[in-house]
Amino acid sequence: MKIFSFAELLSACNEYNKRIFEIAQEEEARIAEVEVETIRLKTLENLIAMRDAIKHGLKSTEKSISNWCGDDCAKLQKRYKNHPSIFGRVFEKITEYALATAEENLRMGRIVACPTAGSCGIVPSVIVAVSEELNIPEKKQIDGLLTAGTIGLLISNKVQLAGAVAGCQAECGVASAMAAGALTEMLDGGVNEVLQASSLALKNILGLTCDPVCGLVEVPCIKRNAFLAVHAVTASELARCGVESKIPLDEIVDTLKITGQLMSPMLKETSQGGLAKTKTAMELEKVIYKKKL
Amino acid sequence: MEQKSIFSVISPIMAGPSSSHTAGAVRLGLMARNIYNKPFKKVKFILYNSFATTGFGHGTDKGLLAGLLGYSVDDADIKRIFDIVKGIDYSYEYVEDMSRHPNSVDFIIDDNMTISGDSIGAGEIRISNINGFSADIDGKYDTLILSYRDKPGMISKVSNLIQKQKVNIASLHCDRDSKGGVATMYVALDIPVGDEVLGQIKQIKDVFYTANVRKLK
């Protein structure tokens, strides 16, 4: 895209009276020298792969290499069958789908990195769960995913979306901002509300570190997908009520980048600090390395 | 600033669990396969740094082998590759070397070609060295590789022949072992050169080796 900031994106939407996904799909089509419909089909292909990952994840209980993870989604499904969540079926599905996808990822199953593999459950769980429960047509789901992609893309122009660069704020945090924008778009929020939802989501995860136990995409990554999927819904709810972030989204992204630079390398995907250096994590490390040798 | 695509954020569709340690590993394998471009019996993988320390938990070892055998990044069989593969002698070595990229690997194929590459994030890769010569191949372009005697005028001879076919050059990278010694050239192209032009380039005096390396899908 030749739009590089959220301020530019918002003024382009206002000037041409277009939604974010309309500007994005036209720009994508222009650069790739294809029709807009081709871009939408490619987006649908990703959406279908997301649904497939959820479907597979819901059925499997295969455990991970650490033997710690892989059956949490099954626990949710079992519990909700007889004891509905106080937040209703949408909440149940979002948390189930986020865990289903993240667990499928750790089993080397087929997922869509969105924006990364470690954060692959957040955007799909929100889009798919809400669409199923509110009967949102496929066309609008594609609009939502394109909106999410645009938000992630503009953030990635400023900061590389990798835990090793800026901690988990750049992975699950950005995924949550993307999901918040997608949800607001699918629920017919205004363009400003879409960006406000992303702002609120991103602002409230600044400083999140990446400290995976044994360097695996398991603890705390899997459950974090469920937490930050729900976080995205909170942001969208507030934004659609007219709540606004006092700090503009572009400045929040700058802050994310600077916070990433200030973060110790020990907390950026090196497993040399944080949860990875707890007594329990170190004990597991011994077991896993022994298994390997 | 380079104009990036939305699909750099939503993608790839891949076998988990890590875009850098799994999808990147498969793509490095696929790229090494395109460069070697003939059947092989034996391969040794040297994994460096983070590839060596956390790679096993991310299936980096499986991904590298699967890619070299032509499996795509989203193939569900990658996790079972050790049970599937037959007739290939493969081995792994784990090394710490901070002069190398954090996610780095050497492929030593049939004891006659060494290909080095890095997984640079989000599934993106870079081939950095082939048989001791520095390279810069990201798999996004069809690339013409040449080895030749270092002397003035080689770049213009090659680019003239490419231009005849009206192929646009996206980027050019050269290296040499010494002045007047053996040189290598990597030409990234918008479409691959045809067999005819490749034949003509082969016939340039003092060109030892040419290959068309296909881009990754």
Interface residues (C-beta under 8 A of the other chain):
Chain A: M1 K2 F4 A24 E28 I31 A32 K42 T43 E45 N46 A49 I65 E104 N105 L106 R107 M108 G109 R110 I111 V112 A113 C114 P115 T116 A117 G118 C120 V123 L145 L146 A148 G149 T150 G152 L153 S156 N157 Q160 L161 A162 A164 V165 M178 C214 G215 L216 V217 S271 I288 K292
Chain B: M1 Q3 K4 S5 I6 F7 S8 V9 I10 S11 P12 I13 M14 A15 G16 P17 S18 S19 S20 T22 A23 S50 T53 T54 F56 G57 H58 G59 K62 D74 A76 I78 K79 P102 G121 A122 G123
